[in-house]
């Protein structure tokens, strides 16, 4: 991977995830198991650390992708420096007690319970007693009018999906929600555990922090004062307020399981086996520069340029100097996330234009491409016809580009062409034919690479999908003596223990993580 002229800088490790959207069936098992593990208690009934959205759709909370309204993520000022969209210190201080850029409970949904007692205590009569819904917040009778995925399977698409912030531009006029013309795919979402987390920099009390050893972003409940600036700053709206405690909570990336070398609950229980977990090594000194790339369409390559090749001797030497254990280096070399993100480049980040450098990536969904070839009157055996059909798939390239490549259709089209060539080649090989290696070469793959990528995407076993090294207890004491720093700092800022925009970072170790 590319490195700066000065060679490898400060090497750090990040636990990351990739999801193959072609394999998501929208069963919500991941959401339910996460709910049962982390938010099945008073105060966070409305919060889903993991949720599965139907796209197109306005999402959860409603239109969370509209940063003109919610002011999430980062932007560049006139001098090209990174600044929070939600404003600097002065603006945050002035709005401590009245933050206007927060979703209301109606944007999530009002949590309900049911009047179950009526089922057993109602007097005998001709009518069957019912359990009517009651608000968990007020205890009063209420109506159920919205939910975490009200548009599941495009159920609410005719009324709501047109409000999807990604459906903008002239191309969106082609999108129709009639049965014969509609399209959909499922998008599982959780905290992105970003390299440049806006929530960490926005927190006035320093309660939000990014762990040194594995990059997981957590909340220290003892230090949280409920200012809610983190909710505004997170462009993915994956920080929630516990209405019983008044404190922030979020996805923990199941850090107790990860520390034990186990996958997250959502990964462990995923029916479609679409999730991959692994380590990425990255140059922390280049994160701020990557996030400040002037052109939004350069952010993808800039972020990939931050990742380091775990097989490079220079990288290995620098990682050892940084104190990364040998078994972690071995895990980084076996990482399926590195292969999908940096080696084969088929995984893409969600909304890179937010400049948070997210670390949950997605393999975009591939529509039935051969059907598109047939409809166009082309030859399914001709690679040129197949590749041309990628631009006419049922899911518009422009829509996928608005989600994953800051609008660059060439990049997302290239990924879909690579997946198409892979699928065509492996189908031929499976049927005993030779396969068209010319089509593979056209997308930058060899036959051996195609077989390796197919194994990873289609038939990877448990140990291949989840490469999670256990935490080292012997490092806890050493880490507690250090001042933990967010890896992102303002360009040219001195290493004085300050995170982006000068916000103080707390001391944290793996044994202190609370969420």
Secondary structure by P-SEA (a helix, b strand, c coil): cccccccccbbbbbbbbbbccccccccaaaaaaaaacccccccccccccbbbbcccccccccccccccccccbbbbccccbbbbccccaaaaaaacccccccccccccccccccccccccccccccbbbbbbbbbccccccccccccccccccccccccccccccccccccccccccccccbbbbbbbbccccccccccccccccccbbbbcccbbbbbccccccccccccccccccccccccccccccccccaaaaaaaccccccccccccccbbbbbbbbcccaaaaaaacccccaaaaaaaaaccccccaaaaaaaaaacccaaaaaaaaacaaaaacccccccccccccccccccccccccccaaaaaaaaaccccccaaaaaaacccccccaaaaaaccccccaaaaaaaaaaaaaaaaaaaaaaacccccaaaaaaacccaaaaaaaaaaacccccccccbbbbbbccaaaaaaacccccccccccccccccccccccccccccccccc
